[in-house]
């Protein structure tokens, strides 16, 4: 088994650094081993002064997939992630994300351990600042012009990815900037993600639908405001969308819905048009937890989820739920 993950730490001057790494493993013992793969290089995320601000490039919320249908063996492994600027007024101060300086990136490789291709600037939303065209180049898709349903998407983040004979399906959170709300949308591209091959398939879930699942984890209703951390997975029983319900900016576990038709971006729904919840997974109640991943071939760990543990320093840990789709 192979996994992409975010390494989160601080620089010597206290600036936040997040970059992507690859690990191999999948069983409880001997665990996971970092592959030392050069996915996002140190030059991309070291601190850089920008005018009066100090900034870093953040590379996170990645999705790794093996595409056995790719004609070119050098493109069998695919990785998408969100790259954006993080800036601070002074060194060591509290920073903030600048999503207008960000995009969904894409790389390919013949093996999960690399070598990884050059980065492609794949998707942006309406907030994108064209001054970033000098970095890598202009985006291949400004998605808010691809379809009218996407016109209100300021930025896209939290991608999921699924390889099929019909192409690569990519789920995304359409961020509207309203208290964590945003729709979960679906695209389909060819297996090379060639220019012009990506099309909008539809909206799988809308942000307001999150409130329908306030009691998904039993007694003690939550106040879900939207969905994040999209993931696409397959098992013997079907194709699934996994999302993390949010309370503002807080992650609260994972919900799994069955997809009835990928090309039409439709979920299995009941007579009242409410998406049928197939499975729910969460960490410690009240904690920041979720952002699930899944591979049908991993029978031991099941759905993976992360959880934030307070401390000095705080730590994210990844757990196997043991629950299978």
Protein Blocks (a to p, Z undefined) as FASTA:
>chain_A
ZZddddddddfkopacdddddddehifbgbjadehiafbgfklmgccdehjbccddddeh
iaddddfkbmblklmpccdddddddddfbghiacdddfklgcddddddfbfnbpcddddd
fbdcfklcfklmmgopacfbdfklmpmklmmpmbachiaddddfkbccddddddehighi
acdddddddfkopghkaccfbjfbdfklmmmmmmmnoghiaddfbdehiaddddfkbccd
dddddehjacebjaddddfblklopacddfkopacdfbdcdddehiacejiaddfklmmn
mpadddddeddddddddddehiaZZ
